[in-house]
Amino acid sequence: MPSTRRRFLAAVGTTGIAALAGCSAFDGGRPDVNTGSGLHADTSRVLDDEAVYLAGDTDDLPDPPNTNDAVAGADIVLATASADRGDLVRALRAGKPVAFAAGDVQAALRSLLEAVRGEYTFGVEAVRARPVETVVAIPNANGTVETYTFVDDGGWDDPALDPLGWALVGRVPECDTFVPESSADSMYDYAGAAHVVGCLETGEAYASRTVASVSRQDTGQYVRLRTTLHAAAGDGYAVEEAVRSADLPDDQRLDSVFPNPHTRNGVQVANVSDTIRSQFAVELTPASDRARSALTGCGGFRTEGAVGYDHRSSFQWKRDRLLGSDRHYASATGRGEWHLDD
């Protein structure tokens, strides 16, 4: 899988986005910035080289270009929520990505991960009140899982295969904003990542990636969550704002929130967290033409013990006209839950 990712991202980096058929087609009005994320590329094509096992009510699933009739011979499992959980657990334990693309996919993902929670650390950011057609779990050799929740905003050419392909080869770009380092960094171990991704029918795209790291000390368990937000323009609508917030229980202390307000690489960061109320929040706005085309910024916090929170990521894009402005909006709101005791 890593070699497939490298080949695909190299191709995206040398191909104009307008020539690719991914999140949505453009009429040339979109700012000409290739973010390298793959969100505007035809990520489903990576499945040409991957054998997919279809599980559950296969009539409800799309037809990948390359399939295998046995889990053992497959590279990836694509399932409906009704699929036999034993087959999926065995696939995950064997290091194979598992995706759900029909039925209550978010509940199916939670059930699968609960079955292996004694072996892996992971987090899931579920989304409420928005259509979620596809979710993916990708296990890592170090005993962690990366999860992906894809909001169906109408922009995927194929609402199952395109997101699955992106989970395999896409990426949230590295931060343009500053994230402070700490002398205690070596005490924290990577514990998984949770993604929420969407593409609007009008061409705008967004992604969040929340990474957990854990330090287990004599005084207790300390957790750092760092979220990277990315927003890409589409069809003449420039990025105007991206906001990330997490609301923890009132009795759960936030030891620190970061970063401090600053502007770097054309991205302005406002940290509007309220540590007294255990609320983390950062607002990102573009301060350059490049950031209005593709904006990326980071923020995070440290807390103790178990981690659960209500999350929200929201995005705005604006197109100025002679008589005013038009805006497009997207948001993903729900519950974030992390299992960090392997």
C-alpha positions in Angstrom: 0.0 0.0 0.0 2.7 2.6 0.8 4.2 2.2 -2.7 0.8 2.8 -4.3 0.4 5.9 -2.2 3.8 7.2 -3.3 3.1 6.6 -7.0 -0.3 8.2 -6.8 0.8 11.3 -5.0 3.7 11.7 -7.4 1.2 11.6 -10.3 -1.0 14.2 -8.6 1.9 16.4 -8.0 2.8 16.5 -11.7 -0.7 16.6 -13.2 -3.0 19.6 -13.4 -6.0 19.2 -11.1 -8.4 20.3 -13.9 -7.4 17.2 -15.9 -8.5 14.9 -13.1 -12.0 13.8 -12.3 -12.3 13.6 -8.5 -14.3 15.6 -6.1 -16.0 17.6 -8.9 -15.3 19.0 -12.3 -14.4 22.6 -12.7 -15.0 25.2 -15.4 -11.7 26.9 -15.0 -12.7 29.5 -12.4 -11.0 27.7 -9.5 -7.7 29.2 -8.4 -4.9 27.2 -9.9 -3.3 25.6 -6.8 -2.5 21.9 -6.6 -2.8 21.0 -2.9 -1.3 17.6 -3.3 -4.1 16.2 -1.1 -5.7 14.2 -3.8 -9.2 15.5 -3.0 -9.7 16.7 -6.5 -8.1 13.7 -8.1 -9.8 10.5 -9.3 -8.6 8.4 -6.3 -10.8 5.5 -7.2 -8.3 4.5 -9.9 -5.9 3.2 -7.3 -8.3 0.3 -6.8 -7.2 -0.9 -10.2 -4.1 -2.4 -8.5 -5.9 -3.7 -5.3 -7.9 -6.9 -5.0 -11.1 -6.1 -3.1 -13.2 -8.7 -1.2 -16.9 -7.8 -1.1 -18.7 -8.8 2.1 -22.4 -8.7 3.2 -25.2 -7.8 0.8 -23.0 -7.4 -2.2 -25.8 -6.3 -4.5 -25.8 -3.0 -2.5 -22.1 -2.4 -3.1 -20.4 -0.9 -6.2 -18.2 -3.1 -8.5 -14.5 -2.4 -8.0 -12.3 -3.0 -11.0 -10.4 -5.9 -9.3 -12.0 -8.3 -6.9 -11.1 -11.5 -5.0 -13.6 -14.1 -3.7 -11.7 -14.8 -0.5 -10.6 -12.5 2.3 -7.2 -14.2 2.4 -6.5 -13.3 -1.2 -7.7 -9.7 -1.0 -5.9 -6.5 -0.3 -9.0 -4.6 0.9 -12.4 -5.5 2.3 -15.5 -3.5 1.2 -18.6 -4.5 3.2 -22.1 -3.6 4.0 -23.1 -3.1 7.6 -24.7 -6.6 7.7 -21.4 -8.4 6.8 -20.2 -11.2 9.0 -18.1 -9.5 11.7 -15.7 -12.5 12.1 -14.5 -12.1 8.5 -13.9 -8.4 9.0 -12.1 -8.8 12.3 -9.8 -11.4 10.7 -9.1 -9.0 7.8 -8.3 -6.1 10.1 -6.0 -8.3 12.2 -4.2 -9.3 9.0 -3.5 -5.7 8.2 -6.1 -5.2 5.6 -8.2 -2.0 5.3 -11.9 -2.5 5.9 -14.5 -0.2 4.5 -18.3 0.0 5.0 -20.4 1.5 2.2 -24.0 0.5 2.8 -26.3 0.4 5.8 -25.5 2.1 9.1 -21.9 2.4 8.3 -20.9 4.4 11.4 -22.4 1.8 13.7 -20.8 -1.0 11.8 -17.4 0.7 12.1 -17.8 1.1 15.9 -18.8 -2.6 16.2 -15.7 -3.7 14.3 -13.4 -1.6 16.3 -15.0 -2.7 19.6 -14.2 -6.3 18.6 -10.4 -5.5 18.5 -10.1 -2.9 21.2 -7.9 -5.1 23.3 -5.3 -5.2 20.4 -5.4 -1.7 18.9 -5.6 2.0 19.9 -7.9 4.1 17.8 -10.3 7.0 17.6 -13.5 7.7 15.6 -15.1 11.1 15.0 -18.7 10.2 14.1 -20.8 12.7 12.2 -24.4 13.5 13.0 -27.2 15.0 10.9 -25.2 14.6 7.7 -25.3 11.7 5.2 -22.3 9.4 5.7 -22.1 6.8 3.0 -18.6 5.4 3.5 -16.2 4.8 6.5 -12.8 3.1 6.5 -10.5 1.6 9.1 -6.9 1.1 8.2 -4.8 -0.9 10.7 -1.1 -0.2 11.2 1.7 -2.5 12.2 2.3 -0.6 15.4 -1.1 -1.6 16.9 -3.0 1.6 15.9 -5.9 2.2 13.5 -6.6 5.2 11.3 -10.3 5.9 10.7 -12.0 7.8 8.0 -15.5 9.2 8.0 -16.7 10.6 4.6 -19.5 13.0 4.5 -21.6 12.7 1.3 -21.9 16.4 0.2 -22.6 15.4 -3.4 -19.1 15.9 -4.8 -17.8 12.4 -5.2 -18.2 10.8 -8.7 -18.6 7.5 -6.9 -19.7 7.9 -3.2 -18.0 4.6 -2.2 -15.0 4.0 -4.4 -13.7 7.5 -4.6 -13.6 7.9 -0.8 -12.1 4.4 -0.3 -9.4 5.3 -2.8 -8.7 8.6 -1.0 -8.3 6.8 2.3 -5.6 4.6 0.7 -3.6 7.3 -1.1 -4.9 10.8 -0.2 -3.5 12.9 2.6 -4.2 16.0 4.7 -1.4 18.4 3.8 1.2 19.4 6.5 0.4 22.5 8.5 1.2 26.0 7.3 0.8 27.3 10.8 3.1 26.9 13.8 2.7 24.1 16.3 5.0 24.4 19.4 7.4 21.6 20.2 7.9 20.3 23.8 10.8 18.8 25.6 8.3 16.0 26.6 7.6 15.0 23.0 9.7 11.8 23.4 7.4 10.7 26.2 4.3 10.5 23.9 3.5 7.6 21.6 1.3 7.8 18.5 -2.1 6.2 19.1 -4.0 6.6 15.9 -5.8 9.2 13.7 -9.4 10.1 12.9 -10.3 11.8 9.7 -13.5 13.6 8.5 -13.6 14.4 4.8 -16.0 15.9 2.4 -16.4 17.2 -1.2 -19.1 19.6 -2.2 -21.0 19.2 -5.5 -19.8 22.6 -6.4 -16.2 21.6 -6.1 -15.0 22.8 -2.7 -13.3 20.2 -0.5 -12.3 19.9 3.1 -10.7 17.5 5.5 -9.7 17.2 9.2 -7.2 14.9 10.7 -7.0 14.5 14.4 -3.9 12.6 15.7 -3.8 11.3 19.3 -0.6 10.7 21.2 -0.4 9.2 24.7 2.0 9.4 27.6 1.5 6.9 30.4 3.2 8.1 33.6 3.1 7.2 37.3 0.8 10.1 37.8 -1.7 9.0 35.1 -2.4 9.0 31.4 -1.8 12.2 29.4 -3.3 12.6 25.9 -2.5 15.2 23.3 -4.9 15.7 20.4 -3.7 17.7 17.4 -6.1 18.5 14.5 -5.0 19.6 11.1 -7.8 21.4 9.1 -7.6 21.7 5.3 -9.9 23.5 2.9 -9.6 23.7 -0.9 -11.3 26.2 -3.1 -13.5 25.3 -6.0 -15.0 26.9 -9.2 -14.1 30.5 -8.2 -15.2 30.2 -4.6 -12.1 31.1 -2.5 -11.6 29.8 1.1 -12.8 32.3 3.6 -12.7 30.5 7.0 -12.1 27.1 8.7 -13.1 26.5 12.3 -12.4 23.6 14.6 -13.9 23.1 18.1 -14.0 20.3 20.7 -16.2 20.5 23.8 -15.1 18.2 26.6 -16.9 17.4 29.8 -16.8 20.3 32.3 -14.9 18.3 34.9 -12.2 17.3 32.4 -9.2 19.7 32.6 -7.4 21.0 29.6 -3.8 21.3 30.7 -2.9 23.3 27.6 -4.2 24.5 24.3 -2.2 25.5 21.3 -1.1 27.4 19.3 -1.0 31.0 20.4 -2.6 33.4 17.9 -0.3 34.1 15.0 0.0 34.5 11.2 2.4 32.2 9.3 2.7 31.2 5.6 -0.4 33.3 4.7 -2.7 31.7 7.3 -4.0 33.6 10.4 -4.8 31.6 13.5 -7.0 32.8 16.3 -7.2 30.5 19.4 -10.5 31.2 21.0 -10.4 28.2 23.5 -12.0 28.5 26.9 -10.0 26.2 29.3 -12.3 27.0 32.2 -15.2 25.4 30.3 -13.0 22.7 28.8 -13.6 24.0 25.3 -11.0 24.0 22.6 -11.5 26.2 19.5 -9.3 27.6 16.7 -10.3 29.8 13.8 -8.2 29.8 10.5 -8.5 32.6 7.9 -6.4 33.2 4.8 -4.0 36.1 4.7 -2.7 35.4 1.2 -4.0 34.5 -2.3 -2.5 31.0 -1.9 -4.3 30.3 1.4 -7.5 31.4 -0.3 -7.0 28.6 -2.7 -5.8 26.0 -0.2 -5.7 26.7 3.5 -4.1 24.4 6.1 -3.7 25.0 9.8 -3.3 23.2 13.1 -4.4 23.4 16.7 -4.7 21.1 19.6 -4.8 20.5 23.4 -3.6 18.2 26.2 -5.8 16.5 28.7 -5.7 13.6 31.2 -7.4 10.2 31.3 -10.0 9.1 28.9 -11.0 11.3 25.9 -14.5 11.9 24.6 -15.8 15.2 23.2 -18.4 16.9 20.9 -16.6 18.1 17.8 -17.4 20.5 15.1 -15.4 21.5 11.9 -16.9 24.2 9.7 -15.8 25.8 6.5 -16.8 28.8 4.4 -15.9 29.7 0.8 -16.7 33.1 -0.8 -17.1 34.4 -4.4 -17.1 38.2 -4.8 -19.4 39.6 -7.4 -20.1 43.1 -8.6 -23.2 43.3 -6.5 -22.2 41.5 -3.3 -20.8 38.1 -2.5 -22.0 34.5 -2.6 -20.9 31.9 0.0 -20.8 28.1 0.2 -20.8 26.3 3.5 -19.9 22.9 4.9 -19.8 21.5 8.4 -19.3 18.2 10.3 -20.6 17.9 13.8 -20.6 14.8 16.0 -19.0 12.8 18.8 -15.3 12.0 19.1 -14.3 8.9 21.1 -10.9 7.4 21.6 -9.8 4.0 22.9 -6.2 4.5 24.1 -5.6 1.5 26.5 -4.0 -1.2 24.4 
